[in-house]
């Protein structure tokens, strides 16, 4: 029980960002670390660039990394990742001092402190990060991130397009870059698929999950052949990730709440799943959901970005690391789940040095490759994906870089808006009540959802 609680605490900490994974492990032993400052020089690095022609966007004057001198400030919410970045950067740029501040984002502390500093125009760091839950808010905030269009023009072409879309504001200005990407797929339990569906081949499973109708038919067969023991999904929140990623429009367009057709389809699909017991009615990130990942008599399928392989599957299923238990295949719709972005303060007096720091972590091919391999992450670099990982993932039996590469360019990053965390909390609350029977109809559920948005987002028009 003690071990499962630790795993659950890790999951709760990391579910919105692959970039925060190691921080959870560190913070369990060191406490909150809010406001802790460090140069990062006493931390062991997990990433290191060699500077031999792979640092994209090299200064036109041909300056070497060691030629840069000065000091910049850097804020991060991750007490493990931040120091590793600084330590690795200083191995290549020994004469740039980085004053690092770690502020935990527990209860939105990091977001609130950073937002307050930006609005007051005092104490803002030269470089700061944002995870997917609030990245777009900072990208669109006046006076927050600086315009990177000129500096980043030679590096964005190598990045996965949806990550650039997330870091680009409504006027087409690139404001933030990411070192990682979190494209979505479907992970499934091979023994369960083989036993009840007659195959565990990823192509066959992809076909069985390729449309709403086929997912419902697959769920029906699972339920029937397992005697009602095995559901398709552990929770409606798994397909939620997939459906929301498939929208044509985000939650807000021209300051108006938009309920895309895929949202309406999700509501109906989730209700059908619940009414027919095609999902296990669990809640994501709870102990029951975590234990269901290893339980072959609960559910077969999970939504799975690359970080989900080590940090959802392998962390909760003790047999996963032996291989053969899990497979991975394409989802019915393209989506992404998580990520961390980084940018330069709009009024920074050290933009040249700040760009060297940002470029090192998001555009240096050696840095990206080593970071991804050392931290079980997914590099935001199309060339590295084309080369493939050095070895297959034992957990899901495939080369993850090669697996995700064919469809990463098809993911729509423009569905992310600056209001998503607030709106999706309201949506989740209304959906939970609807599926539990509190709201008798979809119209009642939607009315409650819209009323919540009207109360909490006064600047958004709700029809």
N, C-alpha and C positions, 0 to 999 in steps of 0.2 A: 504493500500500500504506500509506503514511504517513497519508494522509487517511482511509482505511478504519479504521485503528487508532484514530484520534481519534474517529471516529463511534462505533465500538464502545465506547470508554471512556465516552463520553457516555451511551450506552444502558445500560451496566452500572450507571452512577451513578443513572439516573433511573427504572429500570423499576418500582419500587414506589410512586413518588409523582410526580404531575405537578407538585407544588409545589417539587420539588427541581431542576427542569430547568436553570435559569440558574446554579445553584451549580456544576454540573459544568463549565460553560464558564469560570467564574471561577476555580475551584480548579485547573484545568489550568495556569493561569499564575501563581497566587499560592501554590500549595502547600496544605498541609492546613488551615491557619488554626485548628487546634484551640486552644480557650481564648482566642481573640482577642476583645478587648473594644473596643467602639466606641459612641459615641452615635448613629452613623448620620448625622451632620449633613453629612458630606462626600460622601455618595453621591447620585447623581441618582435622583429618584423616578420610578417607572413607574406610580404610582397616586395619585390625589388626589381626595378628596371635597370637595364645596363647602359642605356643611352647610346647604343651603337646603331643609330639610324632608325630606331623604332619610335622615337618620341615625336609623334605626328605634330605638325604645326610648329616646327622649329623656327626660332627667331630669325627674321630676315637678315640680321646682321651677323649671323653665324656664331652667336655667343654659345659657349659651352655651359653646362649646368653649374660648374664650379665658379663661373664668372659672375653669377648673380649673387648679390649681397643685400642684406636688409632683414626686416622682420615683418611678419604678417600674423594676424590673429585668425583662429579657426574654431568654430563651434560645431559640436556633434552631440547627439543624444545617446550614442553607443560607447560605453566605457571600455570596450575591447577593440572595436574597429578603429575608432579615432586614433589612439596611440600607435596602432600598427601602421596606419597610413602615414603618420608623421615620421615615425622611425624609418620607414622605407624611403620616404621622400628625402630625408636628410642624408641618406647614404649616397644619393645621386646629386643632391643639392646641399652640400655641407655648409654653405655660407648664408643660407636663408633660415633664420630662426623662426620657428612656428610656436606662437603662444596659443596653446590649446585649452579650451574650456569644454568640459563635459557637463551637460545639463540633462538629467533624466527626463523623458517625456511622460513619465507616470502622471496621470491626471492632467495631461497636456501642459506640464510645467515648461518644457522646452519651447513649445509653440507660443505659449503666452509670454515668456520672457523675450523671445526673439521678436515677436510682433510688437511688444511694448517698446523695445529698443528702436526698431525701424520707424515706428510712428513718431517717436520723440527725436529721432535723428542723433541719438547719443549712445555710445557703447556698442555699436553694431560691429560684429567681426568682419574682417575682409572677405572671408570665405565661410559659408555655412551650408548645412545639408537640410534636406527635407525628404520625408518618406511619402509614399504614394497617397496616404490619407489626407495630407495637407500640402503636397507639392504644388498642385495647381493654384492653390490659394496664394502662395508666395510668388509664383510665376506671374500672376495677374495683379499682385499688390503694387501700387505705385511706390517707387523709391526703394523697393526691396532688392531684387536681383538686377544686375547690370546687363546691358545689351551685349550679347556675345556674337552677334552676326558676323562681324569682321574677324574676330579672333578665332572663331570656331569653324569658319567657312571651309577649311581644308580637312577637318576631322569628322564632321557630321555624316559625310557620305559613307564612312566605314561603320557607322552605328546602325543599330536596328531601328527602322523608321518610327515605330510607335513610341520609342523612348524619346526621340527628338520631338515628336508631336506633343508629348506630355510636357516637355521643357520649353515649349514655344507658346508665347502669349497670343491673344486674339488678333493682334496686329501683325503677326508673322515674325516676331522678334524672338530669337533663341535666347532664353534666359538661364537655363539650367541643363546640365548634362548628367548622364548616369554611367556608372562603370559596369552595371549589371542589367539583366533583363529577366523578366519572369513570365514568359509565354506559358499558356495553359494547355494541358492535355488531360487524358483520363488514365488513371492507374486502376488496375483490377487484380483480383486474386485469382491466380491461375488454377489452383485446385478446385475452387468453387465453380469457375467457368467450365472446366473440363467435366466436372461431375454432373452439373445440371444443364449446361448448354451444349455439351458434346465437343467443345473445342476450346483451346486456350491460345489459339493463334491470334496475334494482334490485328491482322487484317480482317479476320472473321469478327472479332469483337468490335472493331471500328465500324464494320458494316451493320452490326446489330445495334449500334448506338448512333447511327448516322442521321436519324431524324426523330422527331417527337413520337411519331407512330411506332417506329421500330424500338425506341426505348421502352415504351409502354408494353409492347409485345414481349420484349426481353424480360421485363419486370414480371409480367404475367407468368411466363414460363418458369422463371426462378421460383416464384411463390408456389406455383402448382407442384413442381417437381421436388421442392424441398419440404413440402408439407406445411408451408406457411412460415418456415424458419428464416429464410434468407430474403432480404429486401435488395432492391437494386442499389439504392443509396442509403447511407446512414441518416441523412437529414436532407430536407429540401434546400438547405444552404449550399449544398454541392452544385446542383444545377443552377442555382442562383448566380454563381460566379460565371458560369458559361453563358447563360442567357443575357446577363447584363453586358458582357463583353461583346455580344453579337448585335447590340443596338446600332441603329443608324444615327441616332442622336443621343447626346448625354441628357442628364436630368434637367439642365437649364440651357435654354437657347434664347438669346435676346431678352434676358431677364424674365423669361416665362418658364414655369414648370412644364416639362415635357414628359408625357408618359408614352414612351415608344411602344410600338406593337409587340416588341419582344418582351417588354414588361408585362403586358396583358397576357401574352402567351405563357409567361412564367407563372403568373397567378393561377391560371387554369390548370397548367401542367402540375404544379405543386399540390393543388387541391385534389386532383385525380390520384396522384401518388399517395397522399395521406389517406384519402377515403378508401383506397384499395389495399392499403398497407404495403405499398410498393417502396416505401422508404420507412426507415426504422423509427421515425419521430424523435430522434435525438437532437441535441443542441450542440452545435460546433464549439469546440474548445472545452467541453465539460468532460468529467471523468468517464461518463458513459460513452461518449463519442470516441474518446481516446482508446478505451478498451475494445471498442467495436472494430478498430483497425486491425487488431490481431485475431479477432474472433471470426472464424469462417461461417458461423451460424447467425451472423447479424446482417452484413451487407457486403456487396461484391465490389462496388465502384466508388472511387474518390475523384474529385477534381484535383489536378496535380500540376503545379508549376515545377520548374527544376528544383527549387529549394524544398519542395514537398517530398522528394525522394529521400534525402537524408533526415529531414527534420519533422516530417509527419509519419512517413511509413517506417523508416528504419528506427526512429526513436520510440515507436510504440509497438512494433512487432519484433520481438526478440529473434524470431526465426528468419526475418527478412534478409539479414546480412549473409546468410548461407546461400542465397540465390534460389531461383526456381519457384518461389512463392508468388512473386509479383510480376506483372507485365505492364507495359505502358503503350497507349495507342492514341490516335487523334480523337479530339472531341467533335461533336456535331457542328459546333460553331467555334470560330477563333476567338480567343480571349487572353487577357493577362491578369496576373494576380500578385500585386506587391511591387517593390522596388524602392530605391533611394536615389535622389537627385542632389546635385551640388552646384552652387553658383557663387558669383562674386557680388559683394555689396555694391549697389549702384553708386554710392558716394565714397567708395574706398580710395584712399590716397596711394595705394600700393597695387594698382591693377596689373602692372607688368609681372610682379612677383606672384600675385594671386593667380594669374593665368598660368604661370609655370606650375604652380601647385595643382590647379584644377586639371590641366593638361596631362600631368604626370599620372593621375589616378584614373582618368576617363579616356585617354587617347593613346597612352604608351602601350604598345602591343605586348611587350614583355611583361609589363606590370599587370595588365589585364589577364594574360594567360596564367601567370604564376598565382595571382590572387584567386582566380577561379579554381585552380587545382588544389591549392592549399586550404581553401575555405569552402569547398564543395559548392561553389557559386557558378553562375552562368554568365560568361563574358559578353559585354555589349560591343561586339566587334565581328563583323560579317566574315572577315578573312580567317579569324580563329575558328569560327564555326565551320567554315568550309574545310579547314584542315582536320577538324574533328578532335575529340579528346584523345589523349594517349592510350586510354583503355576504356572498355565498356564498363558501365555501372553494373556491379554484381547484383545489386538489389533488383533492378528491372531488366537486366540482361541485354542492354543495348547501349550504344554510344550516344549519350545524351546530346552532345553538340550536334551530331549528325541527325539525330531524331527530330529535334525541334527546328533545325535550319530550314527545311522546305517551306514552312508556313509562317515563320516569324515576320516576313514582310507583309503578310496579309492581315495582321492584327491592327485594329483601329484604336490608336491612342487618343483620338479626339473625343471619345465618349467620356473621358475624365473631365470633371469640372471642379471649380473651386468650392462647390457646395456639397460634394459627394458624401463626406463623412456625416454631416448633419442629416441630409436627405435619406441616406441608406439606414441610419439608425431608426428614423421614423418609419421607413418602409418595413424594416425587419419587425418592429413592434406591431405594426398593423397586420402584417402577414402572420406572425405568431398567434395573434388573437383570432384571426380568421380561421387558421388551420385548427385551432383549439375549439372552434365553435362559438366564440364570443360574438363574432359578426356572422350573421346568417347568409349574407350574400356578398358577392364581389363588389357590388355598388356600395354597400355599407362599409366594407373594408377600404375602398378607395376614398370615400368621403372622410373617414377618420384620418387617413393618410394625408389628404389635402388640407384638412383642418390643422393638423400638426405643422405642416409647412407654413401655412398662413400665420400661425402663432410664433414660429421660431425664425422665419426668414422674411422680415417685413419688406425687403426690397425686391422680393420675387413675386411676380404676378401669378396667381393660381386661379384657373378657371373651373 
